[in-house]
Every structure is written in C-alpha cells, then in structure tokens.
C-alpha cells in the first residue's frame, strides 16, 4: 500500500462529506478508478461518517424556506435578459511597443495562494468532520447506555447475558458436646474441674481446691474397664489451667464411661507410666452442653 499525504486523506474525507467542487470530485473519482487503496480510504471515511446519517432522520423543508432561498439569491422576480456589451474596435493609431509595455499590468502568480487556500479549507472541513464524528460517538455511547431502544437495529448493542454465581454463606458448625467432671475426695469440695470437648477430644483441667504438694506432682489418669490398666493423661501443671489433646485415640463411649483420677506422684510424674499410689481425687464425666 502506497503512502498518502495529508492532502490525499483530507481530500478523501471531504469527498465523503460532499463538500468538494465538481473539479475536485472528478479528481477523486479518477484516483478511485485507478487506485484501490485510495478507494478503501474513501470508503472508510464514508463508513465513519455514515453514523451521522443513521442518527438523524430526513426532514423535508417547508415552502417558506424555498421562498427565502429564492429571495436571497435574487430569483423571486422575473429576470431581465442578459445583455452582452458591444465589442469595441481597437484603436487605429499605432502605439509604440514601449508604451504597451509601460501600460501593461504586472502579472502575479496566485497559484500558491489558491493551493494554500484550498488546503486550509480542506483541513477546516476535515476538523469540522472530526468534531462531528466525536460528538456523534459521544451521543451514540450515551444513548446506547441509557436508552438503547432509540438506536437503529444495525447499531443497537446486543443484550448480554451474565451468569452470576451466588454462593450461600457457609453455616457455622454446630457446637460440639461438652463434658465436665468434678474431681474430689469422698464427696468433699472439688479439688479439680475437668472439661472435655466432644469433637476435638481436648481436655482442660483446672486446679480449684487441691493444695500444693512440695516436691511432688499431681498426675491425671483415665481408668476404664475396656483398658487393661490405667492410662496416664499427663502431669497437672502448677498453673491454674492445664490443657492437652491426648484423648483423640479414645472413642466417645470409653471417655464417657471412664473414671478420671488424680494421684500424687514424685516430681515430674510416674517413672514407668503406672500409678505408684492410690487415687486422691476421682470423678466421672457428665454432659454439660449437648451437641446440636
């Protein structure tokens, strides 16, 4: 594709607008007949400017408009016949060539002025067309956004279907059952409170009334008929609360039916995993918060 100058592009735009005179239109049509690429440029401008015709309907001017046009151009009255001036005979007396040269008007070349004027007019028309296109596009976008039914079918935006997946919020997990046991001696005041979470099987033992044993340790045990011997659940810490997740290997029935006992062992707990003394505090789990 050959490179075209700005004048060629402006000429194609004016041709699409219909603002060229007869000679310029003939020039454009001649170029179109021999140059397919230039024809494509003209057709592109016609496509851009065609939006203006689609948005504006045709309006038939009223008779009063035609009357005002005739009056403006002087056609409202009968026209007098055109009279040509009589030809004058040349002077009979000879004129010296020096006089003719002295009286002859100087010849000024106005071709550059005419070309610059035509170029300025062409670019002025092209700027007007670009402004009109921009205004038409803004109006087209606005109408297409808020009132698409007003647009012709050819340029009306197609309806779009959007599928939106709505996810239901996840429901909170139902609260698990909670179990509690009061570890005490012979029905006296509780020395420890043991709580077990039914889902995580994590236990927390709280020291309540058990006195401190100097140099000794309290150790928690699980005693069940399903087990051959008591199972150590670890040494009770010196703080108010001690928590451990060590019940996960036991089933719910075993945990609910077992007896929980606390013995006094040497510092650090039983050395062989077996209780070395009789239980001091005992208790069984009861369900304090049911599962839902």
Secondary structure by P-SEA (a helix, b strand, c coil): cccccaaaaaaaaaaaaccccaaaaaaaaaaaaccaaaaaaaaaaaaaaaaaaaabbbbbbcaaaaaaaaaaacccccccccccccccccccccccaaaaaaaccccccaaaaaaaaaaaaaaaaaaaaaaaaaaaaaaaaaaaacccccccccccccbbbbbbbbbcccccccccbbbbbbbbcccccccbbbbbcccccbbbbbbccccccccbbbbbbbbbccccbbbbccccccccbbbbcccccccaaaaaabbbbbbbbccccccccccccccccccccccccccc
